[in-house]
Amino acid sequence: MFLNRSEKSLLKELIKIPSVTGKEEGVISFLKHLFDRAKWLNFEIKVEEDSAGILVVFGTPKILFTTHVDVVDGPLNLFEPSDNGSTVFGRGACDAKGSIVSMIFACDELVKSGATDFGLFLFAGEERGGKTVLSCMNYLQGFGIEHVVMGEPTKCKMARSHLGALCLNVKFFGQAALSGYLNDGIDANKILVSAAQKLYSLDESLLGFNGIWSVNLGRLYGGLSPNTLSPFAAMEVYIRTTMNNHADIIALVQSVAPEAKIEVMFSGLRKDLVVLEGYETTEAKMCSSLPHFESLGANLMMLGPGDPKLAHSNEERIAISELVDAKELYLKLYDDLSNAEPEDFDIDLPENKNEELWYS
């Protein structure tokens, strides 16, 4: 128990606090109150009016547990958590409030054991590129952090690598006119639809050649009214990548949509991660904020509870037993990292092309 809370009850409390990206104030406030009650030394790091991180330190942290507090939006019922005794349902159950719960319970046990060389860092803004983390790096410098453990849904396996991501806002411009007079205007929506079809129909070999894992047109918008040719339209394109030269990918999108003005919303790099012997491993088909921690000079790792295939979906859920398993893995990882030698760390990509691949 942590402050008279079980893993299940704490997770349900967190899910019930809406924390859609850009609106995380409520969950940050809740966590700060929780840590104050536990008498854990903590600092709220305000980055912008609507963005913050919260850092908990136990002595001088060499090992830092971290994950994000924000979630993607969804139907209102997803923010009303439920459970069937063994599983908790709701937005953020696995991405990544389950990791928050497992990390808090692991920290609680470490505190009781007398450990004084670790920390917990929870931050806003992950689902929009992780700018909060980048802004918080100055506060983390100087602690001498040697190991960073990111909590993301990996089925409690250590990730050997994660994909990069490139998010583009592709804008199209036209000329408004009454829709009865098609020749008197330029329909930006029509231009967008044509470009969208081309992006979705790119040949697989071309995608692979350009280091693109997947293309998703996550948000399309534009227009003034149903009876007016649209003077403006845009689509937010999310491209998962296996390479770090995103300029080539931007050029490819520009060639598909030569009329468009392209704005880079964020660019996250593909990253090989550290793994330790004795842990199940996997590849993470997601992007994370871990590259932002590189300035610390620390070993970067990823491990967390939950099935990534359920993340961002209306079926998001997590088994309570997996929360407990993740807590135990974090405790084991703490012990292993505390006793590790430099040669114990490995960065390795899988050679088995037939192993299960998953998305988040």
Secondary structure, 3 states (H helix, E strand, C coil): CECCECHHHHHHHHHHCCCECCCCHHHHHHHHHHHHHCCCCEEEEEEECCEEEEEEEEECCCEEEEEECCECCCCHHHHCCEECCCEEECCCCCCCHHHHHHHHHHHHHHHHHCCCEEEEEEECCHHHCCHHHHHHHHHHCCCCCCEEEECCCCCCCEEEEECEEEEEEEEEECECEECCCHHHCECHHHHHHHHHHHHHCCCHHHHHHCCEEEEEEEEEEECCCCCEECCEEEEEEEEEECCCCHHHHHHHHHHHCCCCEEEEEEEECCEECEECCCCCEEEEECCCCHHHHHHHCCEEEECCCCCHHHCCCCCCEEEHHHHHHHHHHHHHHHHHHHCCCHHHCEECCCCCCCCCCCEC
